């Protein structure tokens, strides 16, 4: 990947990180912090690729370890998002069902 593309990705990841941290603090919901963890890890991977830093941790390259962590964090975030959306839709359907006349 080109250095320009890596820089753009890093800016995007850091922007998302800042937004989710602010939302997590304002709304006091752990959901946003799980998203922030994902973007911390993605930012680290992108930053390391951009700078060429790559050390070995526990017999594996650091980038691989961070990418695996980002994948797991993203899986948690996506499942949490799906659960939140499903509950919201379910609650709306329940409310509209009660409002309709018999």
N, C-alpha and C positions, 0 to 999 in steps of 0.2 A: 504494500500500500504506500502511496506517495506521502512525503512529509506534509504536504498541504492538506491532504485528506485526513491524516492523523490529527493535525492541528484543528481542523473543523470539527472532527469527532470529539476531541478533547473539550472544545468550547461548548458543544452541545451537551456532553455529559456533565460538565461542571455547572452549566446553567440549570439542568434538571436537578442536580444535587442541591443547589442553593434553593430552588423553588420547593422541593420536597422537605428540606429541613425547616424552612419558614412555615410551610403548611403544618408540619408535625408539631412545631412549637405553638403555633396559634390555635390549632384545633385539638391539641393534646391527644392525638391518636397515634398509636404505635404503627398503624398501617403505613403512614408516610415515612417513618423511620426505616421500615423494611425496604421501601423504594430507595431511600437515601443510601442504604448499605449497598444495594445493587449498583448505584451510580458511583459510589466511592471506588468499588472494585473495578468497574469499567474504566474510570478515570485513571486509576493506577496502572492498569494494563496498557492503556493508550499512552500514558506518559512514559512508561518504561520502554515501549516500542519506539516512541519518538526520540528518546534519548539514547537508546541502544543498551540500556541497563538490563542485564539478565543474569541473575545469579542462580545458584542451585540451592534449593531448600528441600530437605528430607529426600534427597536423591532425585528430585524433579526440578525442572526449570521454574523459576518464580512466576513467570508469565502463565505457565500451565496451571499452577496452583491457584493464582488469582482468577484466571478464566473459569476454572471449575467452581470456585467460590461464587463468582458472578452468576454462573449458570444456576447454581442452587438457589441463590438469593432471588434471581429472576423468577424461578419456578415458584418459590414461596409467594412472591409479590403477585404474580399472575393468578395463582390459585386464590389468594386473598381478594384480589380484585373481582374475580369471577363470583366468589361467594357474596361479596358486597352487592354486586349488580343483581345477582339472583334474588337476594333478600329484598332489595329495593323493588324489583319487579313484582315479587310475590306480595309485598305489602301494598303496593298500588292496586294490584288486582283485588286484593281483599277489601280495600276501601271502596273501590268502585262497585264491587258486588253488593256491598251493604247499602249503597246509595240508590241503586236501581230499584224501582218499584217491583213488587212480586207479580 
